[in-house]
Amino acid sequence: MEASHCFSPSVGCDQTGLILPVAEYGRSEGIAITGGYVYRGADLSFLSGRYLYGDYGSGKIWSLVDGGGGSYTPVIPPKNNGVQK
């Protein structure tokens, strides 16, 4: 599997027992998700409750936004959302 897509074979692969990702993005956006955690801090309230992770190939930092009903959307958070440090 490559995210939620069959890799080898390219179709009809056995997904029995697998837990598929809740979100994914294409190769034009990045190539390798690295690490991640849910932000629970108070300093950057606009990130509170979001899962944060990085893409090794692109260097982008992403967050998952809860779309409700078990769906999540990957977004690149604003650099500081107006927060001055």
N, C-alpha and C positions, 0 to 999 in steps of 0.2 A: 504494500500500500504506500502511496505517496499522498499524504493528507487523507482525503476521503475518496481518492481515485485508485483504481487498480493500476499496478505498475507492471508486474510480470506474473501472469499474463496481463495484457492491457485491458481486457474485458473478462467478465465472468470469474473474477478471483473469489476465493473463499473468505468471507468476512466473519465467519463463525467465531464467536468469542472475542472479537475486537471491539474496542470502544473508539468510535470515530471522533475526530476533533469537533469542537463546537463552532470553530471559525477557521477560515483559511484565506489565503490570497495567492494570486498568480505570480509567476516568475518575473513579470515586469515590475513587481513591487518589492521583491526580495527573494532570498534563496535559502535561508536557514534560520529558523527561530531558535533563539538562545535564552534559556532561563525564563524567569517570570515570577511575579508574586502579586497579591492584591494589596494595593496601597490603602493603609488605614490611618495615615497621618492626618494632622490638623492643619499643617502649613499650606498645603496645596489642596484645598477643599474640592476644587473642580476635578481632582483625580480620585477622590475618596470612593472606595469600593470597586474601582476599576482594576482589572488584571493588566499589569504592565509587563512588557517583554521587548526584547530587541531582536533585530535581524542582523546576523553576522555579516552577510554579504553587502547589504546596502548601508549599514550603520544607522538605520532608522530605529527610533523608539516608538513603539505602538502601545495602544491600550484597547481593551475590548469594552464596548458599550453594550449593556444589557438591553436587548430589544424587546424583552418580555416573551413569555411562552417558550423559553428555552433557546431563543435565537440571540446571537451576539454579532456585533459588527466591529471589525477591526478599524481603528482610526488612529491617525497620528495626532497626538495631543498638541495644542498650541505650546509654543516655547515657554511661556510663563503665564499666559492668561491674565496679564496685567499685574501679576504678583511681583513686587520688588523685594529682593533679598539683599 
